[in-house]
Every structure is written in structure tokens, then in C-alpha cells.
Amino acid sequence: MMEHGTIVESGTHHELMAAGGRYARLFRLQAQGHAEAAVA
């Protein structure tokens, strides 16, 4: 995961989700947006 051109988190999807950091928050927000779009 990069932020402002700097690597702030690294790992596999599962590792990053388990860590609960920026990547996990971004992934959940994106998934929520897709779920809401599917309902509309």
C-alpha cells in the first residue's frame, strides 16, 4: 500500500486484511460501495 509515494504497508491481501490498517479500511470501503451499487 502506497501513500504519497511511500510504501506504508506491504504483504499479501490476507496479511494486510488481518493487520487492519489502511489497506483493510480502503478495501472495506470499496467493497461497501460495490455492494450498495448492486442493490441500487
PyMOL Python script that loads the backbone (N, CA, C, O; Angstrom):
from pymol import cmd

cmd.read_pdbstr("""\
ATOM      1  N   MET A   1       0.851  -1.164   0.000  1.00  0.00           N
ATOM      2  CA  MET A   1       0.000   0.000   0.000  1.00  0.00           C
ATOM      3  C   MET A   1       0.892   1.221   0.000  1.00  0.00           C
ATOM      4  O   MET A   1       1.788   1.352   0.834  1.00  0.00           O
ATOM      5  N   MET A   2       0.643   2.105  -0.934  1.00  0.00           N
ATOM      6  CA  MET A   2       1.424   3.341  -1.011  1.00  0.00           C
ATOM      7  C   MET A   2       0.572   4.528  -0.589  1.00  0.00           C
ATOM      8  O   MET A   2      -0.640   4.566  -0.805  1.00  0.00           O
ATOM      9  N   GLU A   3       1.239   5.480   0.013  1.00  0.00           N
ATOM     10  CA  GLU A   3       0.588   6.725   0.389  1.00  0.00           C
ATOM     11  C   GLU A   3       1.575   7.854   0.148  1.00  0.00           C
ATOM     12  O   GLU A   3       2.667   7.863   0.716  1.00  0.00           O
ATOM     13  N   HIS A   4       1.198   8.792  -0.683  1.00  0.00           N
ATOM     14  CA  HIS A   4       2.054   9.929  -1.028  1.00  0.00           C
ATOM     15  C   HIS A   4       3.416   9.463  -1.544  1.00  0.00           C
ATOM     16  O   HIS A   4       4.446  10.055  -1.219  1.00  0.00           O
ATOM     17  N   GLY A   5       3.415   8.396  -2.353  1.00  0.00           N
ATOM     18  CA  GLY A   5       4.636   7.906  -2.965  1.00  0.00           C
ATOM     19  C   GLY A   5       5.536   7.070  -2.069  1.00  0.00           C
ATOM     20  O   GLY A   5       6.655   6.733  -2.457  1.00  0.00           O
ATOM     21  N   THR A   6       5.062   6.732  -0.879  1.00  0.00           N
ATOM     22  CA  THR A   6       5.847   5.947   0.064  1.00  0.00           C
ATOM     23  C   THR A   6       5.095   4.666   0.413  1.00  0.00           C
ATOM     24  O   THR A   6       3.885   4.696   0.633  1.00  0.00           O
ATOM     25  N   ILE A   7       5.805   3.549   0.463  1.00  0.00           N
ATOM     26  CA  ILE A   7       5.182   2.293   0.870  1.00  0.00           C
ATOM     27  C   ILE A   7       4.920   2.367   2.368  1.00  0.00           C
ATOM     28  O   ILE A   7       5.845   2.521   3.165  1.00  0.00           O
ATOM     29  N   VAL A   8       3.631   2.253   2.746  1.00  0.00           N
ATOM     30  CA  VAL A   8       3.271   2.333   4.159  1.00  0.00           C
ATOM     31  C   VAL A   8       2.856   0.974   4.721  1.00  0.00           C
ATOM     32  O   VAL A   8       2.884   0.773   5.935  1.00  0.00           O
ATOM     33  N   GLU A   9       2.473   0.044   3.852  1.00  0.00           N
ATOM     34  CA  GLU A   9       2.132  -1.314   4.265  1.00  0.00           C
ATOM     35  C   GLU A   9       2.483  -2.242   3.126  1.00  0.00           C
ATOM     36  O   GLU A   9       2.366  -1.873   1.958  1.00  0.00           O
ATOM     37  N   SER A  10       2.919  -3.461   3.463  1.00  0.00           N
ATOM     38  CA  SER A  10       3.170  -4.441   2.415  1.00  0.00           C
ATOM     39  C   SER A  10       2.797  -5.818   2.933  1.00  0.00           C
ATOM     40  O   SER A  10       2.823  -6.074   4.137  1.00  0.00           O
ATOM     41  N   GLY A  11       2.453  -6.692   2.012  1.00  0.00           N
ATOM     42  CA  GLY A  11       2.091  -8.059   2.349  1.00  0.00           C
ATOM     43  C   GLY A  11       1.058  -8.562   1.369  1.00  0.00           C
ATOM     44  O   GLY A  11       0.696  -7.876   0.413  1.00  0.00           O
ATOM     45  N   THR A  12       0.590  -9.768   1.619  1.00  0.00           N
ATOM     46  CA  THR A  12      -0.474 -10.326   0.779  1.00  0.00           C
ATOM     47  C   THR A  12      -1.798  -9.692   1.187  1.00  0.00           C
ATOM     48  O   THR A  12      -1.890  -9.025   2.218  1.00  0.00           O
ATOM     49  N   HIS A  13      -2.811  -9.907   0.372  1.00  0.00           N
ATOM     50  CA  HIS A  13      -4.144  -9.401   0.701  1.00  0.00           C
ATOM     51  C   HIS A  13      -4.552  -9.890   2.095  1.00  0.00           C
ATOM     52  O   HIS A  13      -5.018  -9.103   2.919  1.00  0.00           O
ATOM     53  N   HIS A  14      -4.377 -11.173   2.353  1.00  0.00           N
ATOM     54  CA  HIS A  14      -4.795 -11.742   3.642  1.00  0.00           C
ATOM     55  C   HIS A  14      -4.010 -11.144   4.811  1.00  0.00           C
ATOM     56  O   HIS A  14      -4.579 -10.874   5.869  1.00  0.00           O
ATOM     57  N   GLU A  15      -2.711 -10.938   4.624  1.00  0.00           N
ATOM     58  CA  GLU A  15      -1.888 -10.340   5.677  1.00  0.00           C
ATOM     59  C   GLU A  15      -2.326  -8.904   5.959  1.00  0.00           C
ATOM     60  O   GLU A  15      -2.430  -8.490   7.114  1.00  0.00           O
ATOM     61  N   LEU A  16      -2.578  -8.155   4.893  1.00  0.00           N
ATOM     62  CA  LEU A  16      -2.973  -6.761   5.054  1.00  0.00           C
ATOM     63  C   LEU A  16      -4.356  -6.638   5.676  1.00  0.00           C
ATOM     64  O   LEU A  16      -4.591  -5.735   6.479  1.00  0.00           O
ATOM     65  N   MET A  17      -5.269  -7.527   5.322  1.00  0.00           N
ATOM     66  CA  MET A  17      -6.602  -7.512   5.926  1.00  0.00           C
ATOM     67  C   MET A  17      -6.513  -7.857   7.414  1.00  0.00           C
ATOM     68  O   MET A  17      -7.185  -7.234   8.235  1.00  0.00           O
ATOM     69  N   ALA A  18      -5.690  -8.843   7.761  1.00  0.00           N
ATOM     70  CA  ALA A  18      -5.535  -9.246   9.155  1.00  0.00           C
ATOM     71  C   ALA A  18      -4.917  -8.127   9.989  1.00  0.00           C
ATOM     72  O   ALA A  18      -5.223  -7.989  11.173  1.00  0.00           O
ATOM     73  N   ALA A  19      -4.049  -7.329   9.372  1.00  0.00           N
ATOM     74  CA  ALA A  19      -3.397  -6.235  10.086  1.00  0.00           C
ATOM     75  C   ALA A  19      -4.378  -5.114  10.413  1.00  0.00           C
ATOM     76  O   ALA A  19      -4.187  -4.380  11.383  1.00  0.00           O
ATOM     77  N   GLY A  20      -5.433  -4.980   9.602  1.00  0.00           N
ATOM     78  CA  GLY A  20      -6.460  -3.985   9.876  1.00  0.00           C
ATOM     79  C   GLY A  20      -6.055  -2.544   9.682  1.00  0.00           C
ATOM     80  O   GLY A  20      -6.639  -1.650  10.294  1.00  0.00           O
ATOM     81  N   GLY A  21      -5.067  -2.302   8.843  1.00  0.00           N
ATOM     82  CA  GLY A  21      -4.578  -0.940   8.615  1.00  0.00           C
ATOM     83  C   GLY A  21      -5.266  -0.218   7.472  1.00  0.00           C
ATOM     84  O   GLY A  21      -6.445  -0.433   7.193  1.00  0.00           O
ATOM     85  N   ARG A  22      -4.503   0.639   6.821  1.00  0.00           N
ATOM     86  CA  ARG A  22      -5.036   1.460   5.726  1.00  0.00           C
ATOM     87  C   ARG A  22      -5.601   0.613   4.593  1.00  0.00           C
ATOM     88  O   ARG A  22      -6.692   0.882   4.090  1.00  0.00           O
ATOM     89  N   TYR A  23      -4.853  -0.409   4.197  1.00  0.00           N
ATOM     90  CA  TYR A  23      -5.301  -1.266   3.100  1.00  0.00           C
ATOM     91  C   TYR A  23      -6.659  -1.886   3.428  1.00  0.00           C
ATOM     92  O   TYR A  23      -7.566  -1.877   2.597  1.00  0.00           O
ATOM     93  N   ALA A  24      -6.795  -2.421   4.638  1.00  0.00           N
ATOM     94  CA  ALA A  24      -8.049  -3.067   5.036  1.00  0.00           C
ATOM     95  C   ALA A  24      -9.200  -2.070   5.025  1.00  0.00           C
ATOM     96  O   ALA A  24     -10.293  -2.394   4.560  1.00  0.00           O
ATOM     97  N   ARG A  25      -8.972  -0.873   5.526  1.00  0.00           N
ATOM     98  CA  ARG A  25     -10.031   0.146   5.529  1.00  0.00           C
ATOM     99  C   ARG A  25     -10.438   0.502   4.108  1.00  0.00           C
ATOM    100  O   ARG A  25     -11.628   0.592   3.807  1.00  0.00           O
ATOM    101  N   LEU A  26      -9.461   0.705   3.233  1.00  0.00           N
ATOM    102  CA  LEU A  26      -9.752   1.047   1.847  1.00  0.00           C
ATOM    103  C   LEU A  26     -10.497  -0.087   1.150  1.00  0.00           C
ATOM    104  O   LEU A  26     -11.455   0.158   0.416  1.00  0.00           O
ATOM    105  N   PHE A  27     -10.065  -1.315   1.373  1.00  0.00           N
ATOM    106  CA  PHE A  27     -10.715  -2.471   0.753  1.00  0.00           C
ATOM    107  C   PHE A  27     -12.175  -2.562   1.200  1.00  0.00           C
ATOM    108  O   PHE A  27     -13.064  -2.788   0.379  1.00  0.00           O
ATOM    109  N   ARG A  28     -12.422  -2.387   2.500  1.00  0.00           N
ATOM    110  CA  ARG A  28     -13.797  -2.468   3.018  1.00  0.00           C
ATOM    111  C   ARG A  28     -14.674  -1.354   2.455  1.00  0.00           C
ATOM    112  O   ARG A  28     -15.834  -1.589   2.115  1.00  0.00           O
ATOM    113  N   LEU A  29     -14.131  -0.151   2.355  1.00  0.00           N
ATOM    114  CA  LEU A  29     -14.894   0.951   1.770  1.00  0.00           C
ATOM    115  C   LEU A  29     -15.253   0.668   0.321  1.00  0.00           C
ATOM    116  O   LEU A  29     -16.377   0.925  -0.109  1.00  0.00           O
ATOM    117  N   GLN A  30     -14.298   0.140  -0.426  1.00  0.00           N
ATOM    118  CA  GLN A  30     -14.542  -0.171  -1.825  1.00  0.00           C
ATOM    119  C   GLN A  30     -15.579  -1.281  -1.949  1.00  0.00           C
ATOM    120  O   GLN A  30     -16.474  -1.194  -2.789  1.00  0.00           O
ATOM    121  N   ALA A  31     -15.475  -2.311  -1.133  1.00  0.00           N
ATOM    122  CA  ALA A  31     -16.429  -3.424  -1.174  1.00  0.00           C
ATOM    123  C   ALA A  31     -17.828  -2.931  -0.810  1.00  0.00           C
ATOM    124  O   ALA A  31     -18.815  -3.361  -1.405  1.00  0.00           O
ATOM    125  N   GLN A  32     -17.908  -2.041   0.156  1.00  0.00           N
ATOM    126  CA  GLN A  32     -19.199  -1.485   0.561  1.00  0.00           C
ATOM    127  C   GLN A  32     -19.822  -0.710  -0.597  1.00  0.00           C
ATOM    128  O   GLN A  32     -21.027  -0.812  -0.831  1.00  0.00           O
ATOM    129  N   GLY A  33     -19.027   0.053  -1.312  1.00  0.00           N
ATOM    130  CA  GLY A  33     -19.527   0.805  -2.468  1.00  0.00           C
ATOM    131  C   GLY A  33     -20.061  -0.117  -3.554  1.00  0.00           C
ATOM    132  O   GLY A  33     -21.075   0.187  -4.182  1.00  0.00           O
ATOM    133  N   HIS A  34     -19.390  -1.235  -3.779  1.00  0.00           N
ATOM    134  CA  HIS A  34     -19.852  -2.192  -4.787  1.00  0.00           C
ATOM    135  C   HIS A  34     -21.152  -2.841  -4.339  1.00  0.00           C
ATOM    136  O   HIS A  34     -22.045  -3.051  -5.160  1.00  0.00           O
ATOM    137  N   ALA A  35     -21.281  -3.162  -3.058  1.00  0.00           N
ATOM    138  CA  ALA A  35     -22.490  -3.788  -2.540  1.00  0.00           C
ATOM    139  C   ALA A  35     -23.670  -2.826  -2.651  1.00  0.00           C
ATOM    140  O   ALA A  35     -24.772  -3.238  -3.013  1.00  0.00           O
ATOM    141  N   GLU A  36     -23.448  -1.551  -2.342  1.00  0.00           N
ATOM    142  CA  GLU A  36     -24.514  -0.554  -2.435  1.00  0.00           C
ATOM    143  C   GLU A  36     -24.934  -0.334  -3.884  1.00  0.00           C
ATOM    144  O   GLU A  36     -26.117  -0.143  -4.163  1.00  0.00           O
ATOM    145  N   ALA A  37     -23.983  -0.358  -4.804  1.00  0.00           N
ATOM    146  CA  ALA A  37     -24.297  -0.182  -6.223  1.00  0.00           C
ATOM    147  C   ALA A  37     -25.103  -1.361  -6.751  1.00  0.00           C
ATOM    148  O   ALA A  37     -25.956  -1.178  -7.621  1.00  0.00           O
ATOM    149  N   ALA A  38     -24.856  -2.551  -6.250  1.00  0.00           N
ATOM    150  CA  ALA A  38     -25.563  -3.746  -6.696  1.00  0.00           C
ATOM    151  C   ALA A  38     -27.014  -3.723  -6.254  1.00  0.00           C
ATOM    152  O   ALA A  38     -27.880  -4.276  -6.932  1.00  0.00           O
ATOM    153  N   VAL A  39     -27.290  -3.081  -5.112  1.00  0.00           N
ATOM    154  CA  VAL A  39     -28.647  -3.010  -4.581  1.00  0.00           C
ATOM    155  C   VAL A  39     -29.451  -1.964  -5.326  1.00  0.00           C
ATOM    156  O   VAL A  39     -30.658  -2.121  -5.507  1.00  0.00           O
ATOM    157  N   ALA A  40     -28.800  -0.908  -5.758  1.00  0.00           N
ATOM    158  CA  ALA A  40     -29.498   0.223  -6.415  1.00  0.00           C
ATOM    159  C   ALA A  40     -30.007  -0.117  -7.782  1.00  0.00           C
ATOM    160  O   ALA A  40     -30.608   0.727  -8.445  1.00  0.00           O
TER     161      ALA A  40
END
""", "prot")
cmd.dss("prot")
cmd.show_as("cartoon", "prot")
cmd.util.cbc("prot")
cmd.orient("prot")
